[in-house]
Amino acid sequence: GREAELFLSGPGIVGLAFAPSRSMILATTNALYRVDVAIQGRPLF
């Protein structure tokens, strides 16, 4: 396996989700952001 590391942090982050398009949706107290990352989301079911 891989070792965990800090990728993103901040005081206003309230949520995040991984999208199937290999991007991450980040929610702050003021806005939503899409960040391109090489992590593919997985379906819950």
PQR file with spaces between the fields and no chain letter, atoms N, CA, C, O and H, PARSE charges and radii, in Angstrom:
ATOM       1  N    GLY     1       0.810   -1.188    0.000 -0.4000 1.5000
ATOM       2  CA   GLY     1       0.000    0.000    0.000 -0.0000 2.0000
ATOM       3  C    GLY     1       0.851    1.249    0.000  0.5500 1.7000
ATOM       4  O    GLY     1       2.080    1.209    0.065 -0.5500 1.4000
ATOM       5  N    ARG     2       0.163    2.326   -0.074 -0.4000 1.5000
ATOM       6  CA   ARG     2       0.817    3.631   -0.073 -0.0000 2.0000
ATOM       7  C    ARG     2       0.717    4.268    1.299  0.5500 1.7000
ATOM       8  O    ARG     2      -0.182    3.956    2.079 -0.5500 1.4000
ATOM       9  H    ARG     2      -0.836    2.359   -0.127  0.4000 1.0000
ATOM      10  N    GLU     3       1.633    5.146    1.578 -0.4000 1.5000
ATOM      11  CA   GLU     3       1.624    5.869    2.838 -0.0000 2.0000
ATOM      12  C    GLU     3       0.741    7.106    2.705  0.5500 1.7000
ATOM      13  O    GLU     3       0.806    7.810    1.696 -0.5500 1.4000
ATOM      14  H    GLU     3       2.364    5.399    0.944  0.4000 1.0000
ATOM      15  N    ALA     4      -0.080    7.374    3.715 -0.4000 1.5000
ATOM      16  CA   ALA     4      -0.967    8.539    3.698 -0.0000 2.0000
ATOM      17  C    ALA     4      -0.153    9.820    3.815  0.5500 1.7000
ATOM      18  O    ALA     4       0.893    9.846    4.463 -0.5500 1.4000
ATOM      19  H    ALA     4      -0.133    6.803    4.535  0.4000 1.0000
ATOM      20  N    GLU     5      -0.646   10.886    3.180 -0.4000 1.5000
ATOM      21  CA   GLU     5       0.000   12.190    3.280 -0.0000 2.0000
ATOM      22  C    GLU     5      -1.045   13.287    3.219  0.5500 1.7000
ATOM      23  O    GLU     5      -2.147   13.075    2.712 -0.5500 1.4000
ATOM      24  H    GLU     5      -1.496   10.865    2.654  0.4000 1.0000
ATOM      25  N    LEU     6      -0.706   14.452    3.730 -0.4000 1.5000
ATOM      26  CA   LEU     6      -1.599   15.598    3.695 -0.0000 2.0000
ATOM      27  C    LEU     6      -1.662   16.133    2.280  0.5500 1.7000
ATOM      28  O    LEU     6      -0.630   16.450    1.687 -0.5500 1.4000
ATOM      29  H    LEU     6       0.189   14.624    4.141  0.4000 1.0000
ATOM      30  N    PHE     7      -2.863   16.237    1.733 -0.4000 1.5000
ATOM      31  CA   PHE     7      -3.053   16.688    0.360 -0.0000 2.0000
ATOM      32  C    PHE     7      -3.637   18.090    0.310  0.5500 1.7000
ATOM      33  O    PHE     7      -3.247   18.902   -0.529 -0.5500 1.4000
ATOM      34  H    PHE     7      -3.700   15.980    2.215  0.4000 1.0000
ATOM      35  N    LEU     8      -4.570   18.373    1.206 -0.4000 1.5000
ATOM      36  CA   LEU     8      -5.290   19.638    1.179 -0.0000 2.0000
ATOM      37  C    LEU     8      -5.779   19.954    2.584  0.5500 1.7000
ATOM      38  O    LEU     8      -6.251   19.067    3.295 -0.5500 1.4000
ATOM      39  H    LEU     8      -4.887   17.714    1.888  0.4000 1.0000
ATOM      40  N    SER     9      -5.668   21.209    2.985 -0.4000 1.5000
ATOM      41  CA   SER     9      -6.183   21.600    4.291 -0.0000 2.0000
ATOM      42  C    SER     9      -6.580   23.067    4.258  0.5500 1.7000
ATOM      43  O    SER     9      -6.125   23.827    3.404 -0.5500 1.4000
ATOM      44  H    SER     9      -5.285   21.930    2.408  0.4000 1.0000
ATOM      45  N    GLY    10      -7.419   23.449    5.181 -0.4000 1.5000
ATOM      46  CA   GLY    10      -7.837   24.833    5.271 -0.0000 2.0000
ATOM      47  C    GLY    10      -8.948   24.989    6.291  0.5500 1.7000
ATOM      48  O    GLY    10      -9.688   24.037    6.541 -0.5500 1.4000
ATOM      49  H    GLY    10      -7.789   22.831    5.875  0.4000 1.0000
ATOM      50  N    PRO    11      -9.084   26.169    6.890 -0.5600 1.5000
ATOM      51  CA   PRO    11     -10.081   26.360    7.939  0.2800 2.0000
ATOM      52  C    PRO    11     -11.516   26.414    7.433  0.5500 1.7000
ATOM      53  O    PRO    11     -12.439   26.150    8.204 -0.5500 1.4000
ATOM      54  N    GLY    12     -11.737   26.749    6.153 -0.4000 1.5000
ATOM      55  CA   GLY    12     -13.096   26.903    5.643 -0.0000 2.0000
ATOM      56  C    GLY    12     -13.636   25.700    4.901  0.5500 1.7000
ATOM      57  O    GLY    12     -14.728   25.778    4.338 -0.5500 1.4000
ATOM      58  H    GLY    12     -10.987   26.963    5.527  0.4000 1.0000
ATOM      59  N    ILE    13     -12.910   24.584    4.878 -0.4000 1.5000
ATOM      60  CA   ILE    13     -13.365   23.398    4.151 -0.0000 2.0000
ATOM      61  C    ILE    13     -14.446   22.691    4.967  0.5500 1.7000
ATOM      62  O    ILE    13     -14.242   22.365    6.136 -0.5500 1.4000
ATOM      63  H    ILE    13     -12.023   24.521    5.335  0.4000 1.0000
ATOM      64  N    VAL    14     -15.596   22.460    4.336 -0.4000 1.5000
ATOM      65  CA   VAL    14     -16.698   21.795    5.031 -0.0000 2.0000
ATOM      66  C    VAL    14     -17.049   20.443    4.414  0.5500 1.7000
ATOM      67  O    VAL    14     -17.814   19.684    5.008 -0.5500 1.4000
ATOM      68  H    VAL    14     -15.762   22.725    3.386  0.4000 1.0000
ATOM      69  N    GLY    15     -16.511   20.125    3.242 -0.4000 1.5000
ATOM      70  CA   GLY    15     -16.793   18.828    2.644 -0.0000 2.0000
ATOM      71  C    GLY    15     -16.019   18.612    1.363  0.5500 1.7000
ATOM      72  O    GLY    15     -15.521   19.557    0.751 -0.5500 1.4000
ATOM      73  H    GLY    15     -15.889   20.742    2.759  0.4000 1.0000
ATOM      74  N    LEU    16     -15.924   17.335    0.962 -0.4000 1.5000
ATOM      75  CA   LEU    16     -15.300   17.013   -0.317 -0.0000 2.0000
ATOM      76  C    LEU    16     -15.870   15.706   -0.827  0.5500 1.7000
ATOM      77  O    LEU    16     -16.344   14.873   -0.055 -0.5500 1.4000
ATOM      78  H    LEU    16     -16.328   16.567    1.459  0.4000 1.0000
ATOM      79  N    ALA    17     -15.819   15.536   -2.146 -0.4000 1.5000
ATOM      80  CA   ALA    17     -16.300   14.317   -2.798 -0.0000 2.0000
ATOM      81  C    ALA    17     -15.413   14.032   -3.994  0.5500 1.7000
ATOM      82  O    ALA    17     -14.880   14.949   -4.620 -0.5500 1.4000
ATOM      83  H    ALA    17     -15.433   16.213   -2.774  0.4000 1.0000
ATOM      84  N    PHE    18     -15.258   12.755   -4.306 -0.4000 1.5000
ATOM      85  CA   PHE    18     -14.483   12.347   -5.469 -0.0000 2.0000
ATOM      86  C    PHE    18     -15.438   12.071   -6.617  0.5500 1.7000
ATOM      87  O    PHE    18     -16.381   11.295   -6.464 -0.5500 1.4000
ATOM      88  H    PHE    18     -15.691   12.010   -3.797  0.4000 1.0000
ATOM      89  N    ALA    19     -15.209   12.696   -7.766 -0.4000 1.5000
ATOM      90  CA   ALA    19     -16.059   12.534   -8.944 -0.0000 2.0000
ATOM      91  C    ALA    19     -15.506   11.434   -9.846  0.5500 1.7000
ATOM      92  O    ALA    19     -14.306   11.162   -9.819 -0.5500 1.4000
ATOM      93  H    ALA    19     -14.443   13.328   -7.890  0.4000 1.0000
ATOM      94  N    PRO    20     -16.374   10.789  -10.657 -0.5600 1.5000
ATOM      95  CA   PRO    20     -15.909    9.747  -11.570  0.2800 2.0000
ATOM      96  C    PRO    20     -14.919   10.257  -12.615  0.5500 1.7000
ATOM      97  O    PRO    20     -14.171    9.465  -13.188 -0.5500 1.4000
ATOM      98  N    SER    21     -14.901   11.545  -12.869 -0.4000 1.5000
ATOM      99  CA   SER    21     -14.026   12.126  -13.894 -0.0000 2.0000
ATOM     100  C    SER    21     -12.613   12.399  -13.380  0.5500 1.7000
ATOM     101  O    SER    21     -11.894   13.219  -13.950 -0.5500 1.4000
ATOM     102  H    SER    21     -15.508   12.189  -12.404  0.4000 1.0000
ATOM     103  N    ARG    22     -12.213   11.716  -12.307 -0.4000 1.5000
ATOM     104  CA   ARG    22     -10.881   11.869  -11.696 -0.0000 2.0000
ATOM     105  C    ARG    22     -10.633   13.286  -11.174  0.5500 1.7000
ATOM     106  O    ARG    22      -9.513   13.795  -11.223 -0.5500 1.4000
ATOM     107  H    ARG    22     -12.797   11.050  -11.844  0.4000 1.0000
ATOM     108  N    SER    23     -11.684   13.899  -10.683 -0.4000 1.5000
ATOM     109  CA   SER    23     -11.546   15.200  -10.047 -0.0000 2.0000
ATOM     110  C    SER    23     -12.163   15.132   -8.653  0.5500 1.7000
ATOM     111  O    SER    23     -12.862   14.177   -8.314 -0.5500 1.4000
ATOM     112  H    SER    23     -12.593   13.485  -10.643  0.4000 1.0000
ATOM     113  N    MET    24     -11.896   16.140   -7.871 -0.4000 1.5000
ATOM     114  CA   MET    24     -12.400   16.206   -6.515 -0.0000 2.0000
ATOM     115  C    MET    24     -13.224   17.478   -6.389  0.5500 1.7000
ATOM     116  O    MET    24     -12.788   18.544   -6.825 -0.5500 1.4000
ATOM     117  H    MET    24     -11.329   16.916   -8.147  0.4000 1.0000
ATOM     118  N    ILE    25     -14.404   17.380   -5.802 -0.4000 1.5000
ATOM     119  CA   ILE    25     -15.255   18.534   -5.556 -0.0000 2.0000
ATOM     120  C    ILE    25     -15.039   18.949   -4.107  0.5500 1.7000
ATOM     121  O    ILE    25     -15.216   18.152   -3.186 -0.5500 1.4000
ATOM     122  H    ILE    25     -14.758   16.514   -5.449  0.4000 1.0000
ATOM     123  N    LEU    26     -14.662   20.186   -3.923 -0.4000 1.5000
ATOM     124  CA   LEU    26     -14.334   20.709   -2.604 -0.0000 2.0000
ATOM     125  C    LEU    26     -15.337   21.792   -2.236  0.5500 1.7000
ATOM     126  O    LEU    26     -15.565   22.719   -3.014 -0.5500 1.4000
ATOM     127  H    LEU    26     -14.518   20.834   -4.671  0.4000 1.0000
ATOM     128  N    ALA    27     -15.934   21.683   -1.059 -0.4000 1.5000
ATOM     129  CA   ALA    27     -16.892   22.676   -0.579 -0.0000 2.0000
ATOM     130  C    ALA    27     -16.273   23.466    0.567  0.5500 1.7000
ATOM     131  O    ALA    27     -15.748   22.900    1.526 -0.5500 1.4000
ATOM     132  H    ALA    27     -15.749   20.931   -0.427  0.4000 1.0000
ATOM     133  N    THR    28     -16.348   24.789    0.441 -0.4000 1.5000
ATOM     134  CA   THR    28     -15.931   25.662    1.535 -0.0000 2.0000
ATOM     135  C    THR    28     -17.169   26.376    2.052  0.5500 1.7000
ATOM     136  O    THR    28     -18.274   26.141    1.563 -0.5500 1.4000
ATOM     137  H    THR    28     -16.774   25.249   -0.338  0.4000 1.0000
ATOM     138  N    THR    29     -16.995   27.227    3.016 -0.4000 1.5000
ATOM     139  CA   THR    29     -18.138   27.965    3.552 -0.0000 2.0000
ATOM     140  C    THR    29     -18.680   28.977    2.555  0.5500 1.7000
ATOM     141  O    THR    29     -19.789   29.481    2.734 -0.5500 1.4000
ATOM     142  H    THR    29     -16.097   27.418    3.413  0.4000 1.0000
ATOM     143  N    ASN    30     -17.912   29.290    1.494 -0.4000 1.5000
ATOM     144  CA   ASN    30     -18.329   30.311    0.533 -0.0000 2.0000
ATOM     145  C    ASN    30     -18.512   29.831   -0.894  0.5500 1.7000
ATOM     146  O    ASN    30     -19.187   30.506   -1.671 -0.5500 1.4000
ATOM     147  H    ASN    30     -17.011   28.880    1.349  0.4000 1.0000
ATOM     148  N    ALA    31     -17.937   28.686   -1.278 -0.4000 1.5000
ATOM     149  CA   ALA    31     -17.945   28.299   -2.692 -0.0000 2.0000
ATOM     150  C    ALA    31     -17.700   26.806   -2.864  0.5500 1.7000
ATOM     151  O    ALA    31     -17.342   26.098   -1.923 -0.5500 1.4000
ATOM     152  H    ALA    31     -17.389   28.137   -0.647  0.4000 1.0000
ATOM     153  N    LEU    32     -17.907   26.346   -4.113 -0.4000 1.5000
ATOM     154  CA   LEU    32     -17.564   24.984   -4.521 -0.0000 2.0000
ATOM     155  C    LEU    32     -16.425   25.056   -5.518  0.5500 1.7000
ATOM     156  O    LEU    32     -16.395   25.946   -6.368 -0.5500 1.4000
ATOM     157  H    LEU    32     -18.198   26.921   -4.877  0.4000 1.0000
ATOM     158  N    TYR    33     -15.490   24.128   -5.422 -0.4000 1.5000
ATOM     159  CA   TYR    33     -14.347   24.088   -6.330 -0.0000 2.0000
ATOM     160  C    TYR    33     -14.198   22.686   -6.892  0.5500 1.7000
ATOM     161  O    TYR    33     -14.481   21.703   -6.209 -0.5500 1.4000
ATOM     162  H    TYR    33     -15.514   23.404   -4.732  0.4000 1.0000
ATOM     163  N    ARG    34     -13.753   22.596   -8.143 -0.4000 1.5000
ATOM     164  CA   ARG    34     -13.401   21.318   -8.756 -0.0000 2.0000
ATOM     165  C    ARG    34     -11.890   21.310   -8.928  0.5500 1.7000
ATOM     166  O    ARG    34     -11.323   22.209   -9.549 -0.5500 1.4000
ATOM     167  H    ARG    34     -13.523   23.396   -8.699  0.4000 1.0000
ATOM     168  N    VAL    35     -11.242   20.292   -8.375 -0.4000 1.5000
ATOM     169  CA   VAL    35      -9.792   20.170   -8.429 -0.0000 2.0000
ATOM     170  C    VAL    35      -9.454   18.917   -9.227  0.5500 1.7000
ATOM     171  O    VAL    35      -9.915   17.827   -8.887 -0.5500 1.4000
ATOM     172  H    VAL    35     -11.703   19.562   -7.871  0.4000 1.0000
ATOM     173  N    ASP    36      -8.653   19.057  -10.287 -0.4000 1.5000
ATOM     174  CA   ASP    36      -8.240   17.907  -11.079 -0.0000 2.0000
ATOM     175  C    ASP    36      -7.162   17.135  -10.333  0.5500 1.7000
ATOM     176  O    ASP    36      -6.088   17.661  -10.043 -0.5500 1.4000
ATOM     177  H    ASP    36      -8.278   19.943  -10.563  0.4000 1.0000
ATOM     178  N    VAL    37      -7.468   15.882  -10.030 -0.4000 1.5000
ATOM     179  CA   VAL    37      -6.525   14.992   -9.348 -0.0000 2.0000
ATOM     180  C    VAL    37      -6.543   13.643  -10.053  0.5500 1.7000
ATOM     181  O    VAL    37      -7.460   13.362  -10.825 -0.5500 1.4000
ATOM     182  H    VAL    37      -8.341   15.455  -10.266  0.4000 1.0000
ATOM     183  N    ALA    38      -5.574   12.833   -9.806 -0.4000 1.5000
ATOM     184  CA   ALA    38      -5.504   11.515  -10.447 -0.0000 2.0000
ATOM     185  C    ALA    38      -6.134   10.444   -9.562  0.5500 1.7000
ATOM     186  O    ALA    38      -5.618    9.331   -9.459 -0.5500 1.4000
ATOM     187  H    ALA    38      -4.829   13.062   -9.179  0.4000 1.0000
ATOM     188  N    ILE    39      -7.250   10.785   -8.924 -0.4000 1.5000
ATOM     189  CA   ILE    39      -7.950    9.853   -8.048 -0.0000 2.0000
ATOM     190  C    ILE    39      -9.342    9.629   -8.624  0.5500 1.7000
ATOM     191  O    ILE    39     -10.108   10.579   -8.781 -0.5500 1.4000
ATOM     192  H    ILE    39      -7.670   11.690   -9.008  0.4000 1.0000
ATOM     193  N    GLN    40      -9.671    8.388   -8.937 -0.4000 1.5000
ATOM     194  CA   GLN    40     -10.977    8.083   -9.503 -0.0000 2.0000
ATOM     195  C    GLN    40     -11.941    7.708   -8.388  0.5500 1.7000
ATOM     196  O    GLN    40     -11.618    6.891   -7.526 -0.5500 1.4000
ATOM     197  H    GLN    40      -9.048    7.616   -8.810  0.4000 1.0000
ATOM     198  N    GLY    41     -13.134    8.312   -8.410 -0.4000 1.5000
ATOM     199  CA   GLY    41     -14.154    7.981   -7.424 -0.0000 2.0000
ATOM     200  C    GLY    41     -14.720    6.592   -7.657  0.5500 1.7000
ATOM     201  O    GLY    41     -14.678    6.082   -8.776 -0.5500 1.4000
ATOM     202  H    GLY    41     -13.397    8.975   -9.111  0.4000 1.0000
ATOM     203  N    ARG    42     -15.244    5.981   -6.616 -0.4000 1.5000
ATOM     204  CA   ARG    42     -15.858    4.655   -6.712 -0.0000 2.0000
ATOM     205  C    ARG    42     -17.343    4.766   -6.408  0.5500 1.7000
ATOM     206  O    ARG    42     -17.740    5.549   -5.546 -0.5500 1.4000
ATOM     207  H    ARG    42     -15.277    6.395   -5.706  0.4000 1.0000
ATOM     208  N    PRO    43     -18.171    3.989   -7.107 -0.5600 1.5000
ATOM     209  CA   PRO    43     -19.603    3.988   -6.793  0.2800 2.0000
ATOM     210  C    PRO    43     -19.848    3.422   -5.386  0.5500 1.7000
ATOM     211  O    PRO    43     -19.112    2.548   -4.930 -0.5500 1.4000
ATOM     212  N    LEU    44     -20.866    3.916   -4.716 -0.4000 1.5000
ATOM     213  CA   LEU    44     -21.180    3.440   -3.375 -0.0000 2.0000
ATOM     214  C    LEU    44     -21.861    2.077   -3.394  0.5500 1.7000
ATOM     215  O    LEU    44     -21.742    1.310   -2.439 -0.5500 1.4000
ATOM     216  H    LEU    44     -21.464    4.626   -5.087  0.4000 1.0000
ATOM     217  N    PHE    45     -22.578    1.769   -4.484 -0.4000 1.5000
ATOM     218  CA   PHE    45     -23.299    0.488   -4.570 -0.0000 2.0000
ATOM     219  C    PHE    45     -22.897   -0.267   -5.803  0.5500 1.7000
ATOM     220  O    PHE    45     -23.398   -1.365   -6.045 -0.5500 1.4000
ATOM     221  H    PHE    45     -22.675    2.392   -5.260  0.4000 1.0000
